[in-house]
Amino acid sequence: MKRFTPAEMARMKETLYVGLARGDINMREATRQMRKILGMNQKNYARKVAAISPRILSEFENGSGNPTLVTLEKIASPFGLKVTFLPPESWRMKAKKEASGDL
């Protein structure tokens, strides 16, 4: 996989974070993007970064796995991400409007 410059990696991380915040990408796609940012395949990301089995990462990314919360935290933590509950999008949009005074 391609290695990116620090500036490219920073832009890619920002795109990842914005996509997650907007709800445009799910956890599986976010995981793929994190690996891409680091220029790693599933096997290397699983073993060297997340310290999990490559099979578990592969099954999660492909939609056939059901990882534990601890495993999800291992996958997400290298990027400073937290596994959390979010309110429905309609409530998040309402909170944004209230914060900006648009209500």
MIMI-544276 format. One record per residue: z negated, y negated, x of N, C-alpha, C in turn; residue in three letters. Coordinates in steps of 0.05 Angstrom, whole numbers, plus 5000, padded with zeros to 4 digits. Layout:
BEGIN
ZYXZYXZYXala;...
END
This chain:
BEGIN
500050245017500050005000500049755018met;501049545007501249295021498549165025lys;498149045048495748885054496448595049arg;494648455036495048175029493447995047phe;494347745049492847545065490347465049thr;488347355062485947265047486647065024pro;488646895028489346705007490646854983ala;492347044989493547204968491347364953glu;489547484968487347634955485647454937met;485147214946483547024930484946964904ala;487546914905489146854880489147104862arg;489447334874489447584857486747624844met;484647574859481947604847481547414824lys;482447164827482246964806483747054781glu;486147164785487747264763486247494749thr;485047674765483547894754481147794737leu;479647604748477247504734478047354708tyr;480247204709481147054685482047264664val;483547464673484547664654482247814641gly;480147874656477848004644476347814625leu;476047574633474547374616475947324590ala;478547324590480147284566480447534549arg;479847764561480148014547483048114548gly;484648004567487448084569487748354583asp;485848434599486048694613483448854608ile;483749114608481349284603480249384630asn;478149534629476849624653478649804670met;480249964658482050144673484149984689arg;485349784675487249614688485949444710glu;483549354705482049194725481549364750ala;480949614746480549794769483049824785thr;485349854772487849874786488449624802arg;487849394789488349134803486449104827gln;483949184824482149164847483149324870met;484049574865485149734886487549604899arg;489249484883491649354893490949124911lys;488948964903488048734919487148824946ile;485849054947484849154973486949324988leu;489249374975491349524987490649824990gly;489149934970488250204973489250384950met;489550634957490250834936487650924923asn;487951094902485551194888483651334906gln;484751514923483051674940481351504959lys;482551304972481051134990479050954976asn;479950834954478050664939475650824930tyr;476151054919473951224909472051294931ala;473051394953471351494975470151264991arg;471751075000470850865019469450625006lys;470250564982469150314969467050384948val;467850554929466050614907464150844912ala;464651004932463051244939462851434915ala;465151494903465251684881467551884887ile;467752084871469852284874472552164867ser;474552214882477252124875478152224848pro;477352474841478052584815476952414792arg;474452324795473152164774474651904771ile;475451774793476851524791479651564778leu;480951774786483651834775483451884745ser;481552044737481252104708480551854692glu;478851684704478151434690480651254687phe;482051214709484451034707486551144689glu;486851404687488851534670487951564641asn;485451494635484551504607483451774598gly;483251964617482252234609479352274617ser;478152094632475452114641473551944625gly;471052014627468951864613466651824633asn;466951634652464951604673462251504663pro;460151554678457551454670457351154676thr;455351034666454850744671454550704701leu;453050874714452650854743455350864758val;457151044750459751054763461350804758thr;461350704733462750454727461750224744leu;459050214748457950004765458850034794glu;459050274804460050324831462950224834lys;464550274813467350194814467549884813ile;465949754797466149464793464649294813ala;462449394824460749224841462049104866ser;463949234879465149114903466548844897pro;467248794872468448544864466448364849phe;463948424851461948264838461948274808gly;463148484797463348514768460948684758leu;460148624733458048764720459148904695lys;458049144690458649284665456749174644val;457849074622456248934603457348964574thr;455648884555456548864528457648574523phe;459748554508460748284501460948274471leu;460348034460460748004431463648014424pro;464348064399467148064391468547814399pro;471147824402472747594411472347354393glu;472147404367471847174348469347014354ser;467247154363464747014370464946874396trp;466446994415466846854441468446604437arg;470446614420472146374414470446164401met;468646244383466946054369465045924389lys;463946074408462145964428463645764446ala;466145824452467745634469468245374454lys;468845394428469245154412466744984410lys;464445124405461944974403461244844429glu;461744974451461144854478462944614483ala;465344614473467144384478466944174456ser;465344224436464944034414467144014394gly;468844224393471144234375470444314346asp;467944394341467344484314466644274295leu;
END
